[in-house]
């Protein structure tokens, strides 16, 4: 079995990855707050952790990996958008989730095994908050519940900051109900015009940080393998997740490994509306940029380095992919090349993996085996136009229709258990599952085994 090494943000060291249970590997990644289209920077963590998901499934087996990525569908930004537009919060979040899934499907991202929504986990959040109050790690005040930062001695270990430094360098909300300026909100009151739920502290809604802790615990347990996201979430979001999760479940440890991707720039500058260089994934797609080109450019830079999106890189990626596709015409994907897997096992070195594929492309001009290896590598890296057609016995159209029907029923019943179960079986058979507002799309991957579809 290949050995994966990863750079742990918390220990600041690269270590050999050892799953808690190789038969039940679990990963949680913070997803989007759904009030608008995903901008290009939002696509980077999706693509980075999609690539890690693919690698983990390859090494440990598709049926032994559970990847959870949440949707934050209760947030003040969503409330503001609803008030501004005159639309309901449900309309905005449903539409935005559909946009997000469709756009991320276009850049080749596999659907995670579970995509919980914060509003579905309010009771679990209330239970966790009650536990934190009972243990003395949180307190209620004026309709709010706050986490007492000074009750957790390890606060700041992830970001490497002391509490005094945080207070000096951060803009913290000064409020009369706070015992410490760094104490953060677990629950806050809602007025008549704001979404709210009944709780022991009055009608209100959760703070941002408690959402992920509750969803991660419910879907993955108190101790799981990997927690990821962009490095802009390291403080305060992930720092606060650690504090409240470790205090709610003493001794469990929460996440073993923390991974953070660097941010995105555009032509060497931070992407911002004021600079006129802000655009969404959909903007690029509507301009005719292939989603796989976006993916290629993202993967050409190591995830722990800033990624600079440029027109030159976009054009070079399009040219490279077109050339590779021409080389593999008629080539049946073989096993994924060991050199590509080795590169990815080295702290997810996608840029090195692409270099290995460039080398294969040179050989593929005169060597059929190299062409087959390149085809397999492209499929594995998420360039899905290169995937082999389904073999006899694998009528994926039938399964796509069935999954679409299950999904439609689940949208009415608000119960996605059957959808999750059916999707898990498809993934175990080596089928890529992409669900979006436009529908359900299934495609065979390099490890596709139609025999496993017989059980469906």
Steps between C-alpha positions, in 0.01 A plus 500: 500500500629846407605721790344848502681786672318823587598836646301543821417867555472448875840337557659686206674179398468252218421156633401158370122481496363221719121463494320433824326210328613409146155353439321819604704804400317829565558852366311825566542814289328832566265586217346825375257744654227491238385850412668563162693343213830331583791726401816353354674490838218285641585234243854449627423310823234299315753387239782447751297280732331324209850395392580379852168312506591324175841405639359366827244293311774363275727402789242377754205404281198706398272330753738577788505880465232743617532862385267758655472859378232722651279784386453797733141596423431716806708816515460875526621542139215279385255696714623826350471365146142392568408840640666674206342284229158439649545126451474239772808356665398153379480621140844658521674204663340238274593694189853570619564138599387395153735753341789385714454131424462566130811720482714263706387211282622696199851521649506123547431474873345178626199533726600443865347206682289740707413868466315594822327834534528698821123548531457122517720481811359765736400242768851354497647849538273574796604171663869581457452849643322353802797268553742794487297695756481197730878451484569867578639576154211726399258740665165659422459877512225730371356243259845406372717200576875552477798269513742596778836505322700504823345163594697325225873511565594394145313785333725642228701182436379468139570858394806534724371811674460586865169638621667835580636521145158418360335777699768748392493404132135420437181697474292337770146588593492685829172420672383542861397134520852374424729401786804505269527694172604178321199298617302401192130450438343155503139622497345842442147636524281554194245773456165459325653563155795261542495119473496335840445179692376436851774426751558501878634856455207632300422520133823540308748357254846342520832675465708401200763287671270260687344388173802310373577345837146361527486374142848344516411320825170372364642374169854396598513464878705677766832385353569489128794511262518822299349847524562742214422839353655821380763661721271799549294269724789406730414789730248544640277230350717191532658621823152532648389164361787331682422674827130422512532146361781397735313643800170338401672163456800496737781267401360425154751715313270631222704499172833320478635698203428858393552604139469852362532623145645841417296775338452596137630806316416637156791619287711535814246702699243413762162445338262780597208688353678831554783391268258379236651149501223323688311230313306183567551150368180547302640817341789296357278214389263741326800651321574158354781399737492122541448395862789257461725792406410666830582174677833461316613851590405445866687169518810643336592672830559315828210553737716662769623770262302804379333419168524771234229485233623659178378506141832348391454203734142460383603493134790261564273265694245494218775424247650225717167327562410513131835345413464225759149415386625462144776265618266265686236465230414130490719419801336293772596627849726255683603522864584844637878549456699443818700819445179706508381331819843545660488873423157536658607297804771763553277755678259509206761629255265555207751713307746210504224261394429720199873503418493119496207519260693738273772234485243235413362723226842516333524120497136459395579640156662169410405261779153353549567402862593857586181621335296259713686610813436865414130427447481334841687787667270758342188317617644464850596869520142599418522582130182307445467541125770235475316232695434167336143412402310267725572136437219253424277450800538860617199691365567815696207686347256276687680562830510875436123504447444302819725730703323804356163356608632427850637854521173657388310303765760593764456870420133462591549276805813682627655155553810427293590164657402296191682744272818476708480119514449460125775748419738317736440174313561669164825652623609159634455364146734768363233734370545875516179661627425862421171651616405855412199713428522380141461135602704190580804398299686170542831408343732200540841565651827314467396246769148445356370148570158435338471169685442695822196664345317169503419554869310818410 
